[in-house]
Amino acid sequence: MSWTLDHLVVSAENLDEGRKFVENALGVPMQQGGKHALMGTHNMLLGLGEFYLEVIAIDPSAPAPNRPRWFDLDNFNGAPKLTHWAASCSDLKTETDAFPKDCGEITDFERGDLRWRVALSKTGRNPFDDLAPLMIEWQGATRVPPRLIDQSIRLKTFQIQSLDVAELATAMGEFKEVNYKVAGQHGLTAVFETKDGQRTLS
């Protein structure tokens, strides 16, 4: 497997609530992202050097899609939280064909000069009880991180935990940035280095 950590995802019922959650936690402003017409969602972004953080929510001004929204947003409620992650590769079809579980349908996206392909789950939930990443293949040379303001925030550790996390770890392979922990509490935790010390999102 040839996966690379791409970005982390904070889900929110309302985009502004998600923005405030991240800005209060990390102490820096987020940048405007854009809309995903196919999924009826919109986002805001924060650069993390070679990675980035995305806050995503249902776009109330967009028509509902004819499929479940990604990141299981149709079923999300409550306070903003770190819910998902994304991993990228150079050949999405080859990697998803080799993956031990159904990754969904490969679907093309574009926004401005950004082009990317995503393996979209038919249910809105990713494999391994939604702990597997959103799987992405970026098209062309344009990527998100270089266009974001460097706020000197860096990802220190990213941990995925559940009772069955070993199976996911075997399927995804090693990431220098990702820790897998066998634990009863199912979820994600990210620790960041900021100018004011370490901060955590979960």
MOCOR-V934174 format. One line per field, one symbol per residue. ss: DSSP state (H for helix, E for strand, C for the rest). psi: psi as a letter, one per 40 degrees, with the letter a starting at -180 (. if undefined). burial: + if it has 16 or more other ideal C-beta (glycine too) atoms within 10 Angstrom, else -. A space follows every 50 residues. Layout:
ss: ???
psi: ???
burial: ???
This chain:
ss: CCCEEEEEEEECCCHHHHHHHHHHHHCCCCEEEEEECCCCEEEEEEEECC EEEEEEEECCCCCCCCCCCHHHHHHCCCCCEEEEEEEECCCHHHHHHHCC CCCCEEEEEEECCEEEEEEECCCCCCHHHHCCCEEEEEECCCCCHHHCCC CCCEEEEEEEEECCHHHHHHHHCCCCCEEEEECCCCEEEEEEEECCEEEE EC
psi: igihhdiihhiidhdddddddddddeeiiiihbaigddefiiiiihhfbe aihhhiihheeiihifihiiffddehiaiiihdiiiiiiegddddddeie iheahhhhiihbehhiiihhieeehiiffeeiihhihihaehidddeihh efhihdihhhhidfddddddddahhdehhhhhidhhaihhhihieeahih h.
burial: --+-++++++++--+--++-++--++-+-+--+--+-+++++++++++-- +++++++++-----+-+++++++--+---++++++++++--+--++--+- --++----+------++++++--+++++-+++++++++-----+---+-- +-+-+--+++++--+--++-++--+--+-+-------+++-+-+----+- +-
